[in-house]
Amino acid sequence: MIDQSINYTMTRRNDEEFEERRQRIIDAALHVFAGKGFERATNKEVAQAAGIASPGLIYHYFKDKADLFRQVVEQRVPLLQLLAHPEELMALPPEEALTRFGRAYLRISENREAVAFMKLVVGEAVRRPAVARLLDEIGPSRAFRFLVLYLERQMDAGVLRRVDPAGAARSFFGPLIVFLVTREVLQHPDATRADPEAVLATSLDIFLRGMRPDP
């Protein structure tokens, strides 16, 4: 019984140490990717930033560089953290679900390193199709698919007006994307002064008014 308790404690400690180091590598990769982009960043630089002696140890935690990139995006972008449990969001009424969705999307602006990372990688994606495909698969396409499916289910339930769900998803998501781009990339004074919560509330109000079921 004592041996089993000791083994359990050691296993748990090893699991915690493994996850702690894994998260440290993800944070280091975010820092390196934000400064150099995906293609120019090296495992050696990530290992140095994480305080790991050998770059080869990264492969103990991640399959390859693309897997590390995927984990950075999934675990450090608030919207994708939210979508890690899509069934919870699917069960909510539109006003609450879309508020959570929009709020999580706009929250990336609270992490300056994450903003720098996304700006650099999106710029890199414009020039390099392979990076564009990888980024789209991890982030935008996944978020858009969820939004389309959610809206379609709400239409089927008679909660929202029947329209093209993909078009409806763009109508809701589009203004938030424009706001974030004008705020973080173009740094337009009006956008930098605007309250993200107020922007979200206005966009959601307009969207839901237009999506009311026909009488």
C-alpha positions, 0 to 999 in steps of 0.5 A: 500500500505504501509502495503504491502511494509512493509510486502515485506521488512520483508519477503525479510529480513527474506529470506536473514537471512534464507539463510545467516544462511543456508550458515553459517551452510554449511561452518561449516559442511565443516569444521567439515566434513574435520576434522572428516569425514561424519560418525564421525561428529555430528550435535552438532559439526556443530552447535558449529562451526556455532555459533548456540545454538541448534543442533536441529535448523539444521533440520530447514534448512536441512532434515537430516545429509545426506541432509547437506552433499549433500549441502556441496558437491553441493555448495562447489565443483566448478564442481557441482556448474557449473553443477547446470545449465547444459543447459548452458554448453550443448549449448557450443562447445566442446573446451569451454564446456570441458575447463569449465568442466575441469577448474571447476573440478581442481579448488577444489585445490584452497580451502584447506578445500575442499581438506581436506574434499574430501580426508577424505570422499573418504578415508571413502567411501573406508571403508563404502559402504553407504558413497561411495553410497552417495558420488557417487550419489552426485558427480562423477556419476552426473558429469560423466552422464553429460559428457557422455550426452554432448559428445553423443550430440556432436557426434550426431551433427557430431562435434565429432567422433562417439565412445562409449560416456562413453569411451570417457568421461573416456578418457577426465576425467581420466587424470584430476582425476589422476593429482588431485590425484597425486597432492593433495593426493600423493603430487608428486613433478611433479604434485605439480609443474605443472600448472593446466591450462597447464595440462588441455590444454594438455589433452584437445588438445590430446582428441579433436585431437583424437575425430575429425570426420572421413573424 
